[in-house]
Amino acid sequence: MNDIIVGLQYGDEGKGKVTKSLVENGNYTHCVRFNGGPNAGHTIYYNNQKIVTHQIPAGVFYGITSIIGPGCVVDLRKLKDEMEIIKGLGIDVTSLLKIAYNCHVISNNHINEDIQKDKIGSTGCGITPVYVDKYRKQGLRMCDSNTDLNIEVIDTSVELNKENIKILFEGAQGYMLDIDWGNYPYVTSSSCLSYNACSTGVSLKTIDKIYGVCKLYRTYVGNYNFQPDDKNLVKLALAGNEVGATTGRARQCDWLDLNQLIKSILVNGVTNLIINKCDIIKEINVFNLYHDNHLMVFNNFEEMKSYITNKITIPIVYSESKYTI
């Protein structure tokens, strides 16, 4: 049976940390990215060194086959640079990394168009234009591209349905950035939800656990006016070092929206919830969340934790900033 990691907010929830914690236990044979492209950054600590991957699944750091799926889009120039960085760590990324034949390729024209026409604060990576070309049936796929990268191009429906394999699907971005369910139009151009893992060619029947990841507060990078005028949220951003892994831009912050989180859990079919950065809330000593359009104020972390646990019926892990769960 296979498992999925999915973001439940605006991305930046700490999915990279959860991926690391799951793949290093040795239970998986494959790690697969199923959406997005170089607009997503997953932070991994390898031999105590901070590495931010943008397109390559985290499985390469643990010697397991890692696949960029057909729902993704790939910038081959940036992928080459990322591969070189990982090779410099002594990892044989060439033998571990594979790309779906029907994954679409980002061109320089896509990037230029994205930068010139962006109105929502995108990463400028060409994401919207390449997905537009995909659905216009004008896109360039890996099977039709010429590249000097020595990467195996595969049919994921064959690779991922072999016997005796166990897959960890590594999602990018999050529920509130989903093209259908997110805060439209301030969204990405792919489906960020758990069910999109099956776009790789595996059956829904093979899915076991769906790990939903969020923070104990919310963060967002983009042009949507997100952060209220609250000095405690400024302290929160500083304490949490809230800077986008891909853009380097400061993330806006706001308190946890419990209604939004519960809906995201429902829509994604989450079986296990990981709530990250609980230590940051403790550090600023302010324990707030929104529920039913009201700002709920708690005296301490335990009160806040108890309230959340009573409203959410699935297993919850309350995690801190350190790189374990």
C-alpha positions as CSV (number, residue, x, y, z in Angstrom):
1,M,0.0,0.0,0.0
2,N,1.1,3.5,-0.8
3,D,1.1,6.8,1.2
4,I,0.7,10.5,0.3
5,I,2.0,13.7,1.8
6,V,-0.2,16.7,1.1
7,G,-0.1,20.4,2.2
8,L,-3.3,21.7,3.9
9,Q,-2.6,25.5,3.8
10,Y,-0.7,27.8,1.4
11,G,2.4,25.6,1.0
12,D,5.4,26.2,3.2
13,E,3.9,23.8,5.8
14,G,7.0,21.7,6.3
15,K,6.2,18.8,4.0
16,G,10.0,18.3,3.3
17,K,10.5,17.5,7.0
18,V,7.7,15.0,6.9
19,T,9.0,13.4,3.7
20,K,12.5,13.1,5.2
21,S,11.1,11.5,8.4
22,L,9.1,8.9,6.4
23,V,11.6,8.0,3.7
24,E,14.5,7.5,6.0
25,N,12.8,4.7,7.8
26,G,13.4,2.5,4.8
27,N,9.8,1.4,4.2
28,Y,9.5,2.9,0.7
29,T,11.0,1.8,-2.6
30,H,9.8,4.9,-4.5
31,C,9.3,8.6,-3.8
32,V,7.2,10.5,-6.4
33,R,6.4,14.2,-7.0
34,F,2.9,14.4,-8.5
35,N,2.3,18.1,-9.1
36,G,4.0,21.5,-9.6
37,G,7.5,22.3,-10.8
38,P,10.4,24.5,-9.8
39,N,7.9,26.9,-8.1
40,A,7.9,24.6,-5.1
41,G,10.7,24.3,-2.6
42,H,11.1,21.4,-0.1
43,T,13.8,21.9,2.6
44,I,15.8,18.8,3.5
45,Y,18.7,18.5,5.9
46,Y,21.2,15.9,4.6
47,N,24.2,15.2,6.8
48,N,23.3,18.3,8.8
49,Q,23.5,20.4,5.6
50,K,20.4,22.4,4.5
51,I,19.3,21.6,1.0
52,V,16.3,23.0,-0.8
53,T,15.0,20.8,-3.6
54,H,12.7,22.3,-6.2
55,Q,12.0,19.5,-8.7
56,I,13.8,16.4,-7.4
57,P,11.9,14.2,-4.9
58,A,13.5,13.8,-1.5
59,G,13.9,10.1,-2.0
60,V,17.3,10.5,-3.8
61,F,18.9,11.4,-0.4
62,Y,18.0,8.0,0.9
63,G,18.9,5.9,-2.1
64,I,15.4,5.1,-3.4
65,T,14.0,5.6,-6.9
66,S,12.6,9.1,-7.2
67,I,10.2,10.1,-10.0
68,I,8.9,13.4,-11.4
69,G,5.4,12.5,-12.3
70,P,3.2,13.4,-15.3
71,G,1.2,16.0,-13.3
72,C,4.4,18.0,-12.8
73,V,6.2,20.4,-15.2
74,V,10.0,20.5,-15.4
75,D,12.6,23.2,-16.2
76,L,15.4,21.1,-17.6
77,R,18.1,23.8,-17.1
78,K,17.2,24.2,-13.4
79,L,16.9,20.5,-13.0
80,K,20.5,20.1,-14.3
81,D,21.7,22.6,-11.8
82,E,19.9,20.9,-9.0
83,M,21.3,17.5,-10.0
84,E,24.8,18.9,-9.9
85,I,24.3,20.2,-6.4
86,I,23.1,16.8,-5.2
87,K,25.9,15.0,-7.1
88,G,28.3,17.2,-5.1
89,L,27.0,15.5,-1.9
90,G,28.1,12.2,-3.2
91,I,24.7,11.0,-4.3
92,D,24.2,9.1,-7.5
93,V,21.2,11.1,-8.5
94,T,21.4,10.0,-12.2
95,S,20.7,6.4,-11.4
96,L,18.0,7.2,-8.9
97,L,16.0,9.9,-10.7
98,K,13.4,9.2,-13.4
99,I,10.9,11.4,-15.2
100,A,7.5,10.6,-16.7
101,Y,7.4,10.6,-20.5
102,N,4.3,12.8,-20.4
103,C,5.7,15.4,-18.0
104,H,5.6,18.8,-19.7
105,V,8.7,21.0,-20.2
106,I,9.0,24.6,-19.3
107,S,10.7,26.8,-22.0
108,N,12.3,30.3,-21.7
109,N,9.2,31.7,-23.4
110,H,7.1,30.3,-20.6
111,I,9.3,32.0,-18.0
112,N,9.3,35.3,-19.9
113,E,5.6,35.3,-20.3
114,D,5.1,34.5,-16.6
115,I,7.3,37.4,-15.5
116,Q,5.7,39.9,-17.9
117,K,2.0,39.0,-17.3
118,D,2.0,38.0,-13.6
119,K,-0.6,39.8,-11.5
120,I,-0.8,37.5,-8.4
121,G,2.8,37.4,-7.2
122,S,3.9,34.2,-8.8
123,T,7.4,32.7,-8.6
124,G,8.1,33.7,-12.2
125,C,9.1,30.1,-13.0
126,G,6.8,29.8,-16.1
127,I,4.2,27.6,-14.3
128,T,1.0,29.2,-15.6
129,P,2.1,29.4,-19.2
130,V,3.3,25.9,-19.4
131,Y,0.1,24.5,-17.9
132,V,-1.9,26.7,-20.4
133,D,0.1,25.1,-23.3
134,K,-0.5,21.7,-21.8
135,Y,-4.3,22.2,-21.9
136,R,-4.2,23.9,-25.2
137,K,-2.6,20.7,-26.5
138,Q,0.4,22.7,-27.6
139,G,2.9,21.6,-24.9
140,L,6.3,19.9,-25.2
141,R,6.5,16.7,-23.3
142,M,9.6,14.9,-22.1
143,C,9.2,12.2,-24.7
144,D,9.4,14.8,-27.4
145,S,12.2,17.0,-26.0
146,N,15.9,16.9,-26.7
147,T,18.1,17.0,-23.6
148,D,21.6,16.2,-22.6
149,L,20.5,15.1,-19.2
150,N,21.2,11.4,-18.6
151,I,17.8,10.7,-17.0
152,E,15.6,7.7,-17.7
153,V,12.2,8.7,-19.2
154,I,9.5,6.3,-18.1
155,D,5.9,5.3,-18.2
156,T,4.9,5.7,-14.6
157,S,1.8,3.5,-15.0
158,V,4.2,0.7,-15.7
159,E,6.9,1.5,-13.1
160,L,4.6,2.2,-10.3
161,N,2.4,-0.9,-10.7
162,K,5.2,-3.4,-10.4
163,E,5.1,-6.0,-7.6
164,N,6.7,-5.5,-4.2
165,I,7.0,-1.7,-4.3
166,K,5.8,0.9,-1.8
167,I,5.5,4.5,-2.9
168,L,5.6,7.8,-0.9
169,F,3.9,10.5,-3.0
170,E,5.4,13.9,-2.2
171,G,2.9,16.7,-2.9
172,A,3.9,20.3,-3.6
173,Q,2.2,23.6,-2.5
174,G,-1.1,23.1,-0.6
175,Y,-4.9,23.0,-0.5
176,M,-5.3,26.8,-0.5
177,L,-3.2,27.1,-3.7
178,D,-5.1,24.4,-5.5
179,I,-6.5,25.5,-8.9
180,D,-10.0,24.3,-8.0
181,W,-10.3,24.6,-4.2
182,G,-7.8,27.3,-3.3
183,N,-8.1,31.0,-2.8
184,Y,-8.8,31.8,-6.5
185,P,-7.3,33.6,-8.4
186,Y,-4.3,33.6,-6.0
187,V,-3.6,29.9,-6.7
188,T,-1.1,27.8,-8.7
189,S,-2.0,26.0,-12.0
190,S,-2.0,22.4,-10.9
191,S,-4.0,20.3,-8.6
192,C,-2.4,20.2,-5.1
193,L,-4.8,17.7,-3.6
194,S,-4.1,14.2,-2.5
195,Y,-6.1,12.5,-5.3
196,N,-3.8,13.9,-7.9
197,A,-1.2,11.4,-6.8
198,C,-3.2,8.9,-8.8
199,S,-2.5,10.9,-12.0
200,T,0.8,8.9,-12.0
201,G,-1.2,5.8,-13.1
202,V,-1.8,4.1,-9.7
203,S,-5.2,3.1,-8.5
204,L,-7.0,4.8,-5.6
205,K,-7.3,1.3,-4.1
206,T,-3.5,1.2,-3.5
207,I,-3.5,4.3,-1.2
208,D,-3.2,3.6,2.6
209,K,-2.3,6.7,4.6
210,I,-2.7,10.3,3.6
211,Y,-0.5,12.6,5.7
212,G,-1.8,16.1,5.9
213,V,0.7,18.8,6.9
214,C,0.0,22.2,8.3
215,K,1.5,24.8,10.7
216,L,0.0,25.9,13.9
217,Y,-0.4,29.2,12.1
218,R,-0.7,30.1,8.4
219,T,1.8,31.6,6.1
220,Y,1.5,32.9,2.5
221,V,3.8,34.4,-0.2
222,G,2.1,36.4,-3.0
223,N,0.1,39.5,-3.8
224,Y,-3.0,38.6,-1.8
225,N,-3.3,40.9,1.2
226,F,-3.2,38.2,3.9
227,Q,-1.7,39.4,7.1
228,P,-3.8,41.6,9.5
229,D,-2.3,44.5,11.4
230,D,-1.2,42.7,14.5
231,K,2.2,43.2,16.1
232,N,2.1,39.6,17.4
233,L,2.0,38.3,13.8
234,V,5.2,40.4,13.1
235,K,6.8,38.6,16.1
236,L,5.6,35.3,14.8
237,A,7.1,35.8,11.4
238,L,10.5,36.7,12.9
239,A,10.5,33.8,15.4
240,G,9.5,31.4,12.6
241,N,12.0,32.7,10.1
242,E,9.2,32.9,7.6
243,V,10.9,33.3,4.3
244,G,9.8,31.5,1.1
245,A,12.1,28.5,0.2
246,T,11.8,29.2,-3.6
247,T,11.4,33.0,-3.8
248,G,13.3,34.2,-0.7
249,R,10.3,36.6,-0.1
250,A,9.0,37.3,3.3
251,R,5.9,35.2,4.1
252,Q,2.8,36.9,5.4
253,C,1.4,35.4,8.6
254,D,-2.0,34.9,10.2
255,W,-3.4,32.7,12.9
256,L,-4.6,29.2,12.2
257,D,-8.1,29.0,10.6
258,L,-9.6,25.8,12.1
259,N,-12.6,25.8,9.7
260,Q,-10.3,25.9,6.7
261,L,-8.1,23.2,8.1
262,I,-11.0,20.9,8.8
263,K,-12.4,21.3,5.3
264,S,-8.9,20.6,3.8
265,I,-8.7,17.4,5.9
266,L,-12.1,16.4,4.5
267,V,-11.4,17.2,0.9
268,N,-8.0,15.5,0.9
269,G,-9.2,12.4,2.8
270,V,-6.4,12.9,5.4
271,T,-5.8,10.0,7.8
272,N,-3.0,11.5,9.8
273,L,-2.3,15.1,10.6
274,I,1.0,16.7,11.4
275,I,0.9,20.2,12.8
276,N,4.3,21.9,12.6
277,K,6.1,24.8,14.3
278,C,4.3,24.5,17.6
279,D,7.4,25.8,19.3
280,I,7.1,29.1,17.5
281,I,3.7,29.8,19.0
282,K,5.2,28.9,22.4
283,E,8.1,31.2,21.8
284,I,6.0,34.3,21.3
285,N,3.6,33.2,24.0
286,V,0.4,34.1,22.0
287,F,-2.1,31.3,21.5
288,N,-4.7,32.3,18.9
289,L,-6.8,30.7,16.2
290,Y,-9.9,31.4,14.2
291,H,-13.0,29.2,14.5
292,D,-16.4,30.0,13.1
293,N,-15.2,33.5,12.2
294,H,-14.2,34.2,15.8
295,L,-10.7,34.8,17.1
296,M,-10.2,32.3,19.9
297,V,-7.6,33.3,22.5
298,F,-6.1,30.7,24.8
299,N,-4.0,31.1,27.9
300,N,-1.4,28.5,26.9
301,F,-0.4,25.9,24.4
302,E,-2.0,23.0,26.2
303,E,-5.4,24.8,26.1
304,M,-5.0,25.5,22.4
305,K,-3.9,21.9,21.7
306,S,-6.8,20.5,23.6
307,Y,-9.3,22.6,21.6
308,I,-7.9,21.5,18.3
309,T,-7.7,17.9,19.3
310,N,-11.4,17.9,20.3
311,K,-12.4,19.3,16.9
312,I,-10.4,17.0,14.7
313,T,-11.1,13.3,15.0
314,I,-8.0,11.8,13.2
315,P,-4.6,11.2,14.8
316,I,-2.5,14.3,15.3
317,V,1.2,14.8,15.8
318,Y,2.2,18.2,17.3
319,S,5.6,18.9,15.9
320,E,8.3,21.6,16.4
321,S,10.7,23.4,14.1
322,K,13.5,20.8,14.7
323,Y,13.8,18.4,11.8
324,T,12.0,15.4,13.3
325,I,8.3,14.5,13.8
